[in-house]
C-alpha cells in the first residue's frame, strides 16, 4: 500500500503538526481564513461582492508574487501561475463564489506543500540544535560556565552523566559510557577511558569525563556532518531535474489543450477545473521531499549521502568494487601462528627476540609482532644496534645475537638459507634469522572484518549482481580473503592506477560502479567510480572529502543499509508520481471533461495528491526499511 497507518505513524504525524502551526506560516493561515470566511459570508449574502473580491485579492497576492518571481528570475512556470490564471478567469466569467472557494482550497494545498518541505528540513535542523551552546570549563580549582564560542583548543571541559559533549576532544581523566548515535548511528553506547577520543553532539550516559578540547565550532566532526547534509539537501537528483523538465514541457501543452476545450465548450467552469487538475504542483513536490527525508534518515544512521544525485546513483548500482585492506579486512596485521625452525629456541624466546628487534620499527608488520608479545605478556629488551633495510626488513643486535627479521629477499641478501617452503600461502611470512641461521617464521595476516560475508549476501539479495575485490596483495592472500567473504571475483597485485583502470573497464561495459575504500589511499578510484563510498570516516576530514557517501563507522552492514535506504527512496518517488500525481490527475481531468466535477470539487480533490505525496515522503524518516 502507498501509506500504512499505525499508531506509531499517527503519533509521528501529530509530532509534525507543530511545524504546520508555527509562526513561520502565520500569514499563510491568515490568508486561508480570510478567503474562507469571506466566501461563507458572501454565500450567506452577508457581505457585498467588492468585499469578497478584496479578500480574494489578499489571498491571491502571495501566489501572484511567487508566480512573477519564478517567471522573471528563473523563467519557470509553476502552479502559482496556473492558479492565478484560474482565479482571474473565474472573476472574468462571473463565477465569483467558485473562484473564491477554489482559491481557499489551493491556498491550503500550497500551505501543506511549503510546511511539509520545512518539516522535512527540520529533521536536519534538529541535529544542529543538539550541540550545547555552553560548556563547563575547569580552570585551576574553579569551574566556569562559558559560551562555546569562547573556548580555546586545550581547554579542559567537564561533562557529567546525562549531558551532551560540546566539543571534539580527548579524555584526560575519568571514564564513562558515551552514546555516539548522533554521529555513527550505532545504538550501543561506547565505553570511553583516559586517552579515548570523543565527539561533539554525543551523550555521556554514565560516568563523568574531563575532556581536553581539540576542535570546536565548525571544525568538529558533528559540524562537518551537518554541513555536508545541508549541502546535500540543496542538490537536485537527476530524477528531480527530469520532473522539472517534464513540468516545463507540459505547461504549453496544457494551455493549448485548455484553450481548445474553451473554444468548443465556452464553459468557464470547466476551464477553471482543468487548470486546477493540470497544475504541475505535485510533480515538483514528489521528488525533493523524498530526497530530503532519505538524506536525513541516512544521516541519523551514520551514513552521509552528499546529495540526491548520489542517492539515485546508489539505487542504480549494478557492480560494487571493494578494496581489501581496511575495508573487507580490519587493516591491522596480526600474528596468526609461529613456525619454529631451529628447535633450540622456544616460541616465547623467538617472540621476545623479534619484539626486541622490532621495538624501534614503525612498520605495521613490526607492530603486529609487538602486539603479539604484549598479548602473550612477554617482556623484551632493546636492540644495541638497529638498521632498517628498505623493502626488506630490519637488522638488529639483541643480547649479543645478530638478528635479521624480514622477507625472503632479506634472507637471500644476507646469505641465510630458506630452502624449505613456508607452510602457509595465504599469510605474509616474516623470517627471523639468528646469527645467520633461520630460526623461525612468523605468519601474519589482516583479519577479516566482522560481518563481511553477511554484508555481501545482503547486497546480492538487494539486487547487486556483480561484487569484486581489488587488492595490491598477492593472489594467494586475495583468494583466501575473497573465499572467506563470499566474493567469487577478485584482482590481485594491483597498484592504485590499476584500480582506476579496473573501474573504468567495468564502466566501459555499461556497469554502474560503486567503489568502497578508506577514502584516502583509494581516493583516485573513489573519484573514478559512479559512487565512492568511504568507510569509518569519523574524525577523518580527508575521507569525508574524498567520497560521495561516507560511513561514520567501520561497519560493513552500513553499505547494504545505505543501498536499502536509496532503493526505498526511489520506490517512494515512483509511488508519488504514479499514484499521488498520475492516477489522481488523470481521473480528475476525465471527470471534469465528463462534467461530473466542477471547480470547487476539483480544488477539493487537488488537496488529495498533495497530502498523499507529503505523507508518503516523510514516512521515510521513521518507517522500517529492511
N, C-alpha and C positions, 0 to 999 in steps of 0.2 A: 504494500500500500504506500501511497505518497506520504502520508502522515500517520504515525502511530501515536494515539493519545493514551497516556497512562498517568498515574498520579504524579510521578516524578516530572513528567513533561509539563503537566498543568502547573505544578509549583514553579518550574523553570520559567514558564510564561508569566506567572504572577510576579516573579522577581524582575522580569524585564519591563513590567508595566511602569515601574518608577521612572524609566527613561522617557516614556511617552508623555508623562505629565510633568516633566521637568520645566524649569523656567525658560530653557533654551527654545522651547516650542510654544511659548505663551501666545505670540501673535498668530501662529497658525490656528491655535484653538479659538482665539477671539474671532478670527475671520470666519471659521466654520459656524460658530454660534450666531454671529451677526447675520450671515446669509440664511441660516436655517430658521432663525426666529422671524426674520423679515418675510420669508416665504410662507410661513404658517400664518402670520398676521395678514398678509395680502390675500391668502386663500380664504380667510375669515372676513374679508372686507373691512379690516380694522385700520389699514394704512393705505394711502393712495399709491399709484404707480410710481411717481417720482422717488418716493422713499425706498421702494423695492429696487429701483434702478440704481439709486445711490449705494444701497447695501451690496448689490451685485458688483458695482464698480470697485468698492472697497475690497471685496473678496477676490476680484479678478486682478487687482493691482500687482500682487506678487507674481502671479503667473505671467502677466504681460512683461514685467521686469525681467524675469528669468528667460522668457522666450526671446526678447530683444537682445539680451546679453549673449545668449547662445548663438543667435543668428549673426550678430555683428562681429563678435570676437572669435568664435570658433566655427562659424559657418555651418552650424548644426541646427537641424530642425527636430525639436523634441515634442514630447507630449503636451508641454505648456502651450505651444503654438496651436496644436490641434484643438485643445480645449478652448483657447481664446477665440478661435475662429467659430467653433461650435456655439459658444455663448453669444457672440456677435450676430451670427445667423439667426439664433432663436429670438433675439431682440428685433432684428430687422423683419423677421417673419411673424412678429407679434405673439410669439409663443413664450410670453414672459415667465409664467409660473414654471413651465417645463425647463426653461433656461436657468432659472434660479435654483431649482432642485438639482439639476444636473451639476451646476457649479458647486453646490454644497457637497454633493457626494464625491465629486472629483477632488475637491479640497481635502476631504477625508482620506482618499486614496493617496494623494501626494504626501499628506502628513504621515501616513503609515510607511510610505517608501523612505522618506527622509529620516524618520525616527528609527526605523529598523536598521538602516545603514549606520546610524550613530550608535545604536546599541551594539552592533557587531564590533565596531571600532572600540567601544568602551571596554570590551573584554581585554583589549591590548592595554588601554589606559589604566585599567585596574592593576596591571602588573607594575606600572610606573609608580603608582601611589603606594606600593607595598614596601618601599625602602624608607626607613625612618628619616625624619628631617633633622633630628638632633642626635647627639651621642654623649655618653658619659666618659669623660677623659680623666685618666689618672695622672696627676701632676704632683710628684712628691708624695706626701701623705694625704693629699686632698683629692676629692673627686668633684669635677665640674661638669655641668651640662652645657654643651656648646653646639651651635648650628653646624651641620655637616660641611658647609662651605668654608668654615673657619678652621677645619682640621688640616694638619700637615703630615706628610709622609714621615713615619717614625713615631707618631703619637700612639700612646697605649690606650686602647678603648676597652672599657669594661662592659660585657654583655652577660646578662643573667638569664636563667631559665624562663622561657615564655617570650623572650624578646627577639626582635629581628636584628641581624648583624648589619650595621650600616655601611661597612667598607670592606674592601678586599684586604686580607692581611694574613699574618702568620701567628699562631698561638704561642705566646711566651710562657704563660702559666695557666694551670687549670686543665680540666678535661670535661667533655660533655658529649651529648648526643645531638647532632645537628641535622635538621630536615632540609635537604638540598633540592626539594621538589621544584621550587620556582625556577631553578636553573637546569637541573638534569631530568626532571620529571619522574625520578625514582621515588617510590612510596616508602621505602625503608630508610629511617634515619641512619646517618653515618657516625661512627664513634670517632671523636677527634681528641688528640692529645697534644702536648707541647711539641712544636715543630710542624704540626699539620697546617695546611693552607685552608682558609675559609673565605667565603664569598658574600658580598653584599646581597641582601634580599633573602638569605637563608635564615632559618629559625633555630635558635637554641632551645631544644625541648627539655633537656636535663643538664644539670651542671652549671658552671659559671666559667667564663673564659676571659683572660687578659690577652687582647689581640693587638699586635703591633701593625699599624696601618701601612700597607704597601701601595695601595691605589684607592682613589676616591673619585666621586663625581662621574664624569663622562668616561674615565679610564677603567672603571670596574667592568668585570665580565658581565654583570647584570645590565649595566647601562648600554654596553655594546650589543647585547641581545635585544634590548628594547629598540635601539636604533635600527638594527637590521630588520626587525619585524615591522617597524613603522615604514621603512623604505619599501619593504616587500609588499605591504598593503597598498601602496600607491602605484605599483607596477601592474600593467594590464597583461593578462594571459592572451595568447593568440585567439582563443575562442571568444574572449571578451571583445577583442578588436573586430573579430568576424561579425559578431552580433551587432556592433555599432555600424559596420559597413552595410549589413543587410538592412538595418533600420533606415539608413540614409538612402539606399536604393529603392526601398519600398515607398517612401514618402511621396515622390512624384506620381507613382502608380496609383497610390491611394487617392490623391486629389483628382486625378483624371477619372478614376472609377466613380468617385462621389459626384463629380461634375456630370458624367454620363447618366447616372441614376437620376439626378435632379432634372436633367434635360427631358427625360422620358416620363418622369412621375410628377414633377413640380411639387414634390412632397417635402416641405421644410423639416418636418418632424423626423422623417426617415433619414434625411441628410445628417441631422444632428446626431441621431442614434448611431449611424455608420461611422461618423468621425470619432465617436467615443470608443467604439469597438476596434477601430483601426489605429488607435494611438499606439506608438511603439514603447510605451512606458515599461511594461513588464519585461520586454525584450532587453531593455537596458538594465533592469533590476535583477534579472535571472542569474547573471554570472558574477558580478562584483561581490554581492552579498555572500555567495558560497565561498569565493576565494578568500575573503577576509576571515570568515568563520573557520575555514580549514587551516589557514596560516596560524590563527590564534590557537586553535586546538593542538596543532603540531607543536607550537612553542611551549604550551603548558606541559607537554610530554617530553620536553628536552630535545626537540627537533626543530632546527631553524631553517625554514624554507625562504629563500631570498626573493621570492616574487611568484606571481601567478604563472608566469612563463615556465618556471622550473617545476611547479606543482603539476602543470599539464604535461610537461615532458616526462616526468617520472611515471605518470599514469600510462604513458605510451611506450615505455621502455621494453625492448624485446631481448636485450642482452645486458647482463651485469658482469663487469670485469672486476675481480678482486686482486689487490696487491696481497702478497703473502705475509711478509714480516710486519708485525704491528697491527695487522688487520685481521687475518684469519688466525694468526698466532699472537701471543701476548707481546712479542717484540723484545723480550729479555731472555737471553740464553740461560739454560740451567743444565747442570751436570746430571746425566741420566744414569751413567754407570762408569766404572773404572776397571780396566783390564790390567792385571799385574803381569808384567813380562819377566822382570828379574825377581825371582821368588825370595831373595834375601830381604826384600822390603815388604812391609805390610801395607795395606791400603791406607791406613792412617798416616804412616810415615810418608808415603807418596803425596798425600794431600797436604801435609804440613810443609814439605819441601816446595811443592808447586805454589802454594799460597804465599810462602815467604818470597819466592822469586817474583811473583805477580804483584807484590804489595805496592810497588811504585808504578805499576802499569794502569792506564785508564781505559784500556781496550775492553769492550763488552764481554769477550770470552774470558778475560782475566777476572772480571767481576763475578762471572759465573763460578769460577773456582774458589774465589774468596768467600762468596755467599755459601757455597757448599761446605767449606771449612767452618764457617760460622755456625751453620745449622748442625754440624757434627760436634760442636763445642770443642774444637781443636785449637790449641794455641800454636802460634808460629812466630818466628823472629823476623829480622830484617836482613836483606842481602848486603854483603860487604862490597860487592860490585854489581852493577846493573847496566844493561845496554839493550836498547830497543833495536831490533833488526827489521827494518821496514819491509812489510809484506811477507814476513817470515815468522816472527815471534820475538822472543827475548833470550838474552844470555845473562846469567847471574851466578854469583858465588854465594852459597849458603852453607854455614857450618863447615867451611873448607872444601865443599864439594862444588865442582863446576857443573852448572845446570844449563841445559838447552830446553826451552819449552816453546813449542810452536807447531807449525805444519810439517808435512812430509818434506817439502822443499828445504826447510831449515835443516832437517836431519841429514839430507843428502849433501847440502853445502858443507856441513861440519864433519862429514865422513862417518856419520852414525848409521849403522846397518838397520834398515827397516824392511827386510826381505819378506817378513810374514805379512799376510793381508789382514787388514782390520776386520773385525767380526761384525761390524755394523755399518751398512752403506747409507743409512738414512740420517745419521747424526754426523756432526762435524768432529773430526778426530784431532785431538791435541796431544802430541807426542812429548813425553818427558824423558830426556836423556840425562843420566848421572855419570859424570866422568867419562863421557864419550861412549856410553853404553845405554841402549834403550832399556828403560826401567818400567815404563807403564804408558798406558793410553787412556786419556780422559775423553769420554763420549758426551758431547754437548749438543743440545738441540733447543729450539724455540718451542715452547709448549703450545698446543692447540688452544685457541681461545674458547672458553666455555660457551656453549650454545651455538657454535658454528654450524654443526651438522643440522640442528633443528631449524636454524635460520635459512639454510639452503633449501630444505624441504618446504618451508613456508613460502619461499619465493617461487618455487616451482608450482606449488598449489595455487599461488596467486596469479599465475599466468606468465611467468618469465621462463621461456623455453631454453634459453642459452645462458649458461653460467660458466665463466672461465676464471682461471687463476694465473696470474703473471708473477714471475719472481726472477731475481738475479741469482738465486741459489742453484745448486747442482740438480740434475734431473732426478737422481735417486731421492733426494730430500723433497723435491717438488711432488714427485709421485706419491711419496708417503703421506704428505700433508693433504694432498687432493683426495686420496682414498679415505683418509680419516674424516674429512668433512663432507664427502659425497659429491665432489666435483669431478667429472669424468675427463674434462679437457683442461690442459694446462700448458704453459710455455715456460721453460727454464733458461738459465744463463742469459737473462736479458739485461741490457743496460737501460737507463732512463729513456734514451732516444728510441730504443727498440719497443718500449711500451707504447710510446706515441704512435709508432708505425703500426703496431698491432691494433690500436684503437681505430686508426684511420682505415686500416684494411677492413675491419668489421663494419665501419660506417659506409665504406665503398660498396659493400654487399647489401646495403639497404637496412642495416640494423640501427635501431635507436639504442645507443650505448650509454650505460651509467658506469662510471669508474669509481671504485671505493678504495680510498687510501688514507694516509695520515695527514694529508693536507699540506705537507711541507716537502718531503722527499719526492712525492708523486705529483707535485704541483703541475708540471707540464702535461701529464696525461689527464689530470683532472680537468684542466682547461680545454684540452682537445675533445674530451667526451661530450656528448649531448648534455649529460648531467654529471657533475663532480660531487662526490659525497665524502666529506671529511669526518673521520671518527675521533671520538674522545678529545674534542677541541676545547674543553672547559679551561679557560685561562690562557689559551694559546691563540694570540691575535693573528699570527700568520695562517693558522689553519682556518680561522673564520673568514679570512680574506680570500683564500685560495679556492674554496669550494662554493657550489651553488646551494647545497644542502649541508648543514652542519649538525652532527650528532654530538650532544654535550657529554655523552658517556661512552666508555669503551664497551658498549653492549650491542652485539650484532643483531639482536632481535629488533632494535630500533630501525634497522633498514627495512625489514619486512613491514614494520609498523608504519613507517613513512609512506611506503607504497600503498598500503591499505587505506590510509587517510586520503591520498591523492586519488585513488580509484573511486572511493566513496564520494569525494567532492565532485568528480566529473560525472558520476552517475546522477548525483543530485542536480547538476546543471541541466542534464538531458531531461530529467523529470520536470524541472521548472519550465523549460522551453516547450516540451511536448504537451504536458498536462496543464501547467499553470498558464501558458500562453496560447499554444496552438489550439487545443481542444475547445477551451472556453471561448476564444475569439472566433473560431470558425463556426461553432454552433451559434454564437451570438449574432454574427453577421447574417447567417442563414435565416434566423428567426426574425431579424429586422426586415430583410427583403420579403419575407412572407407576411409582413405586417402583424406579426404576433407580439413583437416587442416595440415599445416606443422609447423616447429619450430618457424618461425617468427610470424605466425598467433597465435600460441599457447602462445607465450610470450606476444603478444599484448593483447590477451583476458585475460591473467593472471593478467593484471592491473585492470580488472573489479571487481573481488571479493574483492581485496584489497581496492579499492575505495569505494565500496558498504559498506563493513564492517566498514570502517572509518567513513563515513558519517552517517550511521545508528547508530553508537555508540555515537558519540559526540553530536548528536541531543538531547540526554538525558539532556544535560546541559541547554537547552532552551525550548524544546518542552513543550506544555501544557499537564499536567498529571491530569486527572480527578480522 
